[in-house]
Amino acid sequence: MDIKIKSDTGNFYYVVRGVIEQDGKYLAAQITFPDGSKSAWHFPGGHVDIGETADEAIHRELREEIDCEIDARSFCVLENFWEDNGNLAHGLEIYYIVMPLSRLCDKDYSKTELDRGIKKTLDFKWLFRTDLHNFDLRPKLIKQKLINNELDGFNHYSNKKQ
């Protein structure tokens, strides 16, 4: 069971994401839900389950999403705040710098998965660092850190407006 808290005034999420670089390109993912709606483009990963460590979650999520075992090298933590359908959303997000243990498909591709009984389509796209400037990859703070070559792990960031 995912670690999520939903209330009338907002939602809390605990997720892990993998920043994967191969041949100078970074892998982005987008989910298409059964109703046709789409998530924002983001780094591959997903929700941490109750009783699961973040390290266990990133290995499980990337095994499920990209069919690959990984070496999760370092990480940074983002406390992400955004508006979601008029409510506050608050995410505790751990971004791992990830090294795949085998070569990944180097073309953009899609795959369908069954996630807790819900059929979803995952689209994957490879982007050069220079492509990130004009690509709507979320969260923007992590994207900017990557563009500026400042995403080196062991940092705590927050995009909360003071």
Buried (B, 14 or more C-beta within 10 A) or exposed (E): EBBBEEEEEBBBBBBBBBBBBBEEBBBBBBBBEEEEEEBEBBBBBBBBBEEBEBBEBBBBBBEBBBEBEBEBEBBBBBEBBBEEEEEEBBBBBBBBBBEBEEEBBEEEEEEEEEBEEEEBBBBBBBBEBEBBEEEEBBBEBBBBBBBEEEBEEEBEBEEEEE
